[in-house]
Amino acid sequence: MHEEVDGNIKRLSETFKALSSPTRLRILVLCAGREKTSRELREMLGISKPLLISHLRKLLNAGLLEYRVELDEKRMIVRKYYRTRADVPCIEEILRSAKDQSNVNGREPNP
């Protein structure tokens, strides 16, 4: 019983850690409306590939983000398309709050 509670607390802690970064919140907001590739996210956020990968990994590990893989046969490359998981409890409220907060501060949400 304690192990199950400890496991739940650890997962919840990881979720809050993932949500504690403004950049990771922006990624979730950007991926909520439409799938994005890592290249699109890098360009929109203006961050390096290694930094983006670190943020994506934390969001994936927390279960807040998911992706699908697609092969571009012409160019022989694999693309990952990221999207915010819609089945996570409260994720829509969190994203709505993030968008509302940026509007209250007189800024548009970062694209």
CNS distance restraints for C-alpha pairs under 8 A (distance, minus, plus):
assign (resid   1 and name CA) (resid   5 and name CA) 6.40 0.50 0.50
assign (resid   2 and name CA) (resid   6 and name CA) 5.93 0.50 0.50
assign (resid   3 and name CA) (resid   7 and name CA) 6.01 0.50 0.50
assign (resid   4 and name CA) (resid   8 and name CA) 6.23 0.50 0.50
assign (resid   5 and name CA) (resid   9 and name CA) 6.14 0.50 0.50
assign (resid   6 and name CA) (resid  10 and name CA) 6.09 0.50 0.50
assign (resid   7 and name CA) (resid  11 and name CA) 6.25 0.50 0.50
assign (resid   8 and name CA) (resid  12 and name CA) 6.14 0.50 0.50
assign (resid   9 and name CA) (resid  13 and name CA) 6.01 0.50 0.50
assign (resid  10 and name CA) (resid  14 and name CA) 6.26 0.50 0.50
assign (resid  11 and name CA) (resid  15 and name CA) 6.28 0.50 0.50
assign (resid  11 and name CA) (resid  62 and name CA) 7.11 0.50 0.50
assign (resid  12 and name CA) (resid  16 and name CA) 6.31 0.50 0.50
assign (resid  13 and name CA) (resid  17 and name CA) 6.17 0.50 0.50
assign (resid  14 and name CA) (resid  18 and name CA) 6.14 0.50 0.50
assign (resid  14 and name CA) (resid  62 and name CA) 5.76 0.50 0.50
assign (resid  15 and name CA) (resid  19 and name CA) 6.29 0.50 0.50
assign (resid  15 and name CA) (resid  59 and name CA) 7.97 0.50 0.50
assign (resid  15 and name CA) (resid  62 and name CA) 5.05 0.50 0.50
assign (resid  15 and name CA) (resid  63 and name CA) 7.67 0.50 0.50
assign (resid  15 and name CA) (resid  64 and name CA) 7.68 0.50 0.50
assign (resid  16 and name CA) (resid  20 and name CA) 6.12 0.50 0.50
assign (resid  17 and name CA) (resid  21 and name CA) 7.58 0.50 0.50
assign (resid  18 and name CA) (resid  24 and name CA) 6.83 0.50 0.50
assign (resid  18 and name CA) (resid  58 and name CA) 5.94 0.50 0.50
assign (resid  18 and name CA) (resid  59 and name CA) 5.83 0.50 0.50
assign (resid  18 and name CA) (resid  62 and name CA) 6.61 0.50 0.50
assign (resid  19 and name CA) (resid  24 and name CA) 6.49 0.50 0.50
assign (resid  19 and name CA) (resid  25 and name CA) 6.08 0.50 0.50
assign (resid  20 and name CA) (resid  24 and name CA) 7.71 0.50 0.50
assign (resid  20 and name CA) (resid  25 and name CA) 7.77 0.50 0.50
assign (resid  21 and name CA) (resid  25 and name CA) 6.30 0.50 0.50
assign (resid  22 and name CA) (resid  26 and name CA) 6.19 0.50 0.50
assign (resid  23 and name CA) (resid  27 and name CA) 6.28 0.50 0.50
assign (resid  23 and name CA) (resid  45 and name CA) 7.81 0.50 0.50
assign (resid  23 and name CA) (resid  55 and name CA) 7.71 0.50 0.50
assign (resid  24 and name CA) (resid  28 and name CA) 6.33 0.50 0.50
assign (resid  24 and name CA) (resid  55 and name CA) 6.08 0.50 0.50
assign (resid  24 and name CA) (resid  56 and name CA) 7.67 0.50 0.50
assign (resid  24 and name CA) (resid  59 and name CA) 7.20 0.50 0.50
assign (resid  25 and name CA) (resid  29 and name CA) 6.25 0.50 0.50
assign (resid  25 and name CA) (resid  95 and name CA) 7.62 0.50 0.50
assign (resid  25 and name CA) (resid  98 and name CA) 7.34 0.50 0.50
assign (resid  26 and name CA) (resid  30 and name CA) 6.03 0.50 0.50
assign (resid  26 and name CA) (resid 109 and name CA) 7.99 0.50 0.50
assign (resid  26 and name CA) (resid 110 and name CA) 6.94 0.50 0.50
assign (resid  27 and name CA) (resid  31 and name CA) 6.06 0.50 0.50
assign (resid  27 and name CA) (resid  41 and name CA) 7.27 0.50 0.50
assign (resid  28 and name CA) (resid  32 and name CA) 5.98 0.50 0.50
assign (resid  28 and name CA) (resid  64 and name CA) 7.83 0.50 0.50
assign (resid  28 and name CA) (resid  65 and name CA) 7.27 0.50 0.50
assign (resid  28 and name CA) (resid  83 and name CA) 7.57 0.50 0.50
assign (resid  28 and name CA) (resid  84 and name CA) 5.61 0.50 0.50
assign (resid  28 and name CA) (resid  95 and name CA) 7.29 0.50 0.50
assign (resid  29 and name CA) (resid  33 and name CA) 7.47 0.50 0.50
assign (resid  29 and name CA) (resid  84 and name CA) 7.77 0.50 0.50
assign (resid  29 and name CA) (resid  95 and name CA) 5.96 0.50 0.50
assign (resid  29 and name CA) (resid  98 and name CA) 7.87 0.50 0.50
assign (resid  29 and name CA) (resid  99 and name CA) 7.68 0.50 0.50
assign (resid  30 and name CA) (resid  34 and name CA) 7.34 0.50 0.50
assign (resid  30 and name CA) (resid  36 and name CA) 7.62 0.50 0.50
assign (resid  30 and name CA) (resid  41 and name CA) 7.92 0.50 0.50
assign (resid  30 and name CA) (resid 111 and name CA) 6.79 0.50 0.50
assign (resid  31 and name CA) (resid  35 and name CA) 5.41 0.50 0.50
assign (resid  31 and name CA) (resid  36 and name CA) 5.98 0.50 0.50
assign (resid  31 and name CA) (resid  82 and name CA) 6.45 0.50 0.50
assign (resid  31 and name CA) (resid  83 and name CA) 4.60 0.50 0.50
assign (resid  31 and name CA) (resid  84 and name CA) 5.31 0.50 0.50
assign (resid  32 and name CA) (resid  83 and name CA) 6.03 0.50 0.50
assign (resid  32 and name CA) (resid  84 and name CA) 4.98 0.50 0.50
assign (resid  32 and name CA) (resid  85 and name CA) 7.84 0.50 0.50
assign (resid  32 and name CA) (resid  86 and name CA) 7.98 0.50 0.50
assign (resid  34 and name CA) (resid  83 and name CA) 6.83 0.50 0.50
assign (resid  35 and name CA) (resid  81 and name CA) 5.63 0.50 0.50
assign (resid  35 and name CA) (resid  82 and name CA) 5.29 0.50 0.50
assign (resid  35 and name CA) (resid  83 and name CA) 4.88 0.50 0.50
assign (resid  36 and name CA) (resid  40 and name CA) 5.97 0.50 0.50
assign (resid  36 and name CA) (resid  41 and name CA) 6.46 0.50 0.50
assign (resid  36 and name CA) (resid  81 and name CA) 5.33 0.50 0.50
assign (resid  36 and name CA) (resid  82 and name CA) 5.28 0.50 0.50
assign (resid  36 and name CA) (resid  83 and name CA) 6.76 0.50 0.50
assign (resid  37 and name CA) (resid  41 and name CA) 6.31 0.50 0.50
assign (resid  37 and name CA) (resid  79 and name CA) 7.02 0.50 0.50
assign (resid  37 and name CA) (resid  80 and name CA) 5.88 0.50 0.50
assign (resid  37 and name CA) (resid  81 and name CA) 4.74 0.50 0.50
assign (resid  37 and name CA) (resid  82 and name CA) 6.11 0.50 0.50
assign (resid  38 and name CA) (resid  42 and name CA) 6.04 0.50 0.50
assign (resid  38 and name CA) (resid  49 and name CA) 7.96 0.50 0.50
assign (resid  38 and name CA) (resid  52 and name CA) 7.61 0.50 0.50
assign (resid  38 and name CA) (resid  80 and name CA) 7.15 0.50 0.50
assign (resid  38 and name CA) (resid  81 and name CA) 7.41 0.50 0.50
assign (resid  38 and name CA) (resid  82 and name CA) 7.62 0.50 0.50
assign (resid  39 and name CA) (resid  43 and name CA) 6.23 0.50 0.50
assign (resid  40 and name CA) (resid  44 and name CA) 6.12 0.50 0.50
assign (resid  41 and name CA) (resid  45 and name CA) 5.93 0.50 0.50
assign (resid  41 and name CA) (resid  52 and name CA) 7.90 0.50 0.50
assign (resid  42 and name CA) (resid  46 and name CA) 5.50 0.50 0.50
assign (resid  42 and name CA) (resid  47 and name CA) 5.41 0.50 0.50
assign (resid  42 and name CA) (resid  48 and name CA) 6.55 0.50 0.50
assign (resid  42 and name CA) (resid  49 and name CA) 6.67 0.50 0.50
assign (resid  42 and name CA) (resid  52 and name CA) 6.72 0.50 0.50
assign (resid  43 and name CA) (resid  47 and name CA) 7.31 0.50 0.50
assign (resid  44 and name CA) (resid 110 and name CA) 7.99 0.50 0.50
assign (resid  44 and name CA) (resid 111 and name CA) 5.84 0.50 0.50
assign (resid  45 and name CA) (resid 110 and name CA) 7.76 0.50 0.50
assign (resid  45 and name CA) (resid 111 and name CA) 7.38 0.50 0.50
assign (resid  47 and name CA) (resid  51 and name CA) 6.57 0.50 0.50
assign (resid  47 and name CA) (resid  52 and name CA) 6.56 0.50 0.50
assign (resid  48 and name CA) (resid  52 and name CA) 6.20 0.50 0.50
assign (resid  49 and name CA) (resid  53 and name CA) 6.09 0.50 0.50
assign (resid  50 and name CA) (resid  54 and name CA) 6.28 0.50 0.50
assign (resid  51 and name CA) (resid  55 and name CA) 6.40 0.50 0.50
assign (resid  52 and name CA) (resid  56 and name CA) 6.07 0.50 0.50
assign (resid  53 and name CA) (resid  57 and name CA) 6.01 0.50 0.50
assign (resid  54 and name CA) (resid  58 and name CA) 6.44 0.50 0.50
assign (resid  55 and name CA) (resid  59 and name CA) 6.37 0.50 0.50
assign (resid  56 and name CA) (resid  60 and name CA) 6.02 0.50 0.50
assign (resid  56 and name CA) (resid  65 and name CA) 7.73 0.50 0.50
assign (resid  57 and name CA) (resid  61 and name CA) 5.98 0.50 0.50
assign (resid  58 and name CA) (resid  62 and name CA) 6.12 0.50 0.50
assign (resid  59 and name CA) (resid  63 and name CA) 6.31 0.50 0.50
assign (resid  59 and name CA) (resid  64 and name CA) 5.38 0.50 0.50
assign (resid  59 and name CA) (resid  65 and name CA) 5.52 0.50 0.50
assign (resid  60 and name CA) (resid  64 and name CA) 5.95 0.50 0.50
assign (resid  60 and name CA) (resid  65 and name CA) 4.95 0.50 0.50
assign (resid  60 and name CA) (resid  66 and name CA) 6.15 0.50 0.50
assign (resid  63 and name CA) (resid  85 and name CA) 7.58 0.50 0.50
assign (resid  63 and name CA) (resid  88 and name CA) 7.82 0.50 0.50
assign (resid  64 and name CA) (resid  84 and name CA) 6.12 0.50 0.50
assign (resid  64 and name CA) (resid  85 and name CA) 5.56 0.50 0.50
assign (resid  64 and name CA) (resid  88 and name CA) 6.81 0.50 0.50
assign (resid  64 and name CA) (resid  91 and name CA) 7.93 0.50 0.50
assign (resid  65 and name CA) (resid  82 and name CA) 6.87 0.50 0.50
assign (resid  65 and name CA) (resid  83 and name CA) 5.81 0.50 0.50
assign (resid  65 and name CA) (resid  84 and name CA) 4.53 0.50 0.50
assign (resid  65 and name CA) (resid  85 and name CA) 5.22 0.50 0.50
assign (resid  66 and name CA) (resid  82 and name CA) 5.76 0.50 0.50
assign (resid  66 and name CA) (resid  83 and name CA) 5.56 0.50 0.50
assign (resid  66 and name CA) (resid  84 and name CA) 6.28 0.50 0.50
assign (resid  66 and name CA) (resid  85 and name CA) 6.09 0.50 0.50
assign (resid  67 and name CA) (resid  80 and name CA) 6.15 0.50 0.50
assign (resid  67 and name CA) (resid  81 and name CA) 5.22 0.50 0.50
assign (resid  67 and name CA) (resid  82 and name CA) 4.28 0.50 0.50
assign (resid  67 and name CA) (resid  83 and name CA) 6.02 0.50 0.50
assign (resid  68 and name CA) (resid  80 and name CA) 5.64 0.50 0.50
assign (resid  68 and name CA) (resid  81 and name CA) 5.35 0.50 0.50
assign (resid  68 and name CA) (resid  82 and name CA) 6.79 0.50 0.50
assign (resid  69 and name CA) (resid  78 and name CA) 6.71 0.50 0.50
assign (resid  69 and name CA) (resid  79 and name CA) 5.71 0.50 0.50
assign (resid  69 and name CA) (resid  80 and name CA) 4.61 0.50 0.50
assign (resid  69 and name CA) (resid  81 and name CA) 6.43 0.50 0.50
assign (resid  70 and name CA) (resid  78 and name CA) 5.72 0.50 0.50
assign (resid  70 and name CA) (resid  79 and name CA) 5.23 0.50 0.50
assign (resid  70 and name CA) (resid  80 and name CA) 6.38 0.50 0.50
assign (resid  70 and name CA) (resid  81 and name CA) 7.78 0.50 0.50
assign (resid  71 and name CA) (resid  76 and name CA) 6.89 0.50 0.50
assign (resid  71 and name CA) (resid  77 and name CA) 5.92 0.50 0.50
assign (resid  71 and name CA) (resid  78 and name CA) 4.52 0.50 0.50
assign (resid  71 and name CA) (resid  79 and name CA) 6.23 0.50 0.50
assign (resid  72 and name CA) (resid  76 and name CA) 5.46 0.50 0.50
assign (resid  72 and name CA) (resid  77 and name CA) 5.32 0.50 0.50
assign (resid  72 and name CA) (resid  78 and name CA) 6.07 0.50 0.50
assign (resid  72 and name CA) (resid  79 and name CA) 7.22 0.50 0.50
assign (resid  73 and name CA) (resid  77 and name CA) 6.90 0.50 0.50
assign (resid  85 and name CA) (resid  91 and name CA) 7.88 0.50 0.50
assign (resid  86 and name CA) (resid  91 and name CA) 6.94 0.50 0.50
assign (resid  86 and name CA) (resid  92 and name CA) 7.40 0.50 0.50
assign (resid  87 and name CA) (resid  91 and name CA) 7.93 0.50 0.50
assign (resid  90 and name CA) (resid  94 and name CA) 6.25 0.50 0.50
assign (resid  91 and name CA) (resid  95 and name CA) 6.16 0.50 0.50
assign (resid  92 and name CA) (resid  96 and name CA) 6.01 0.50 0.50
assign (resid  93 and name CA) (resid  97 and name CA) 6.02 0.50 0.50
assign (resid  94 and name CA) (resid  98 and name CA) 6.22 0.50 0.50
assign (resid  95 and name CA) (resid  99 and name CA) 6.23 0.50 0.50
assign (resid  96 and name CA) (resid 100 and name CA) 6.03 0.50 0.50
assign (resid  97 and name CA) (resid 101 and name CA) 5.93 0.50 0.50
assign (resid  98 and name CA) (resid 102 and name CA) 6.38 0.50 0.50
assign (resid  99 and name CA) (resid 103 and name CA) 6.44 0.50 0.50
assign (resid  99 and name CA) (resid 109 and name CA) 5.98 0.50 0.50
assign (resid 100 and name CA) (resid 104 and name CA) 6.18 0.50 0.50
assign (resid 101 and name CA) (resid 105 and name CA) 6.31 0.50 0.50
assign (resid 102 and name CA) (resid 106 and name CA) 6.72 0.50 0.50
assign (resid 102 and name CA) (resid 107 and name CA) 5.41 0.50 0.50
assign (resid 102 and name CA) (resid 108 and name CA) 6.05 0.50 0.50
assign (resid 102 and name CA) (resid 109 and name CA) 5.58 0.50 0.50
assign (resid 103 and name CA) (resid 107 and name CA) 5.21 0.50 0.50
assign (resid 103 and name CA) (resid 108 and name CA) 5.53 0.50 0.50
assign (resid 103 and name CA) (resid 109 and name CA) 6.89 0.50 0.50
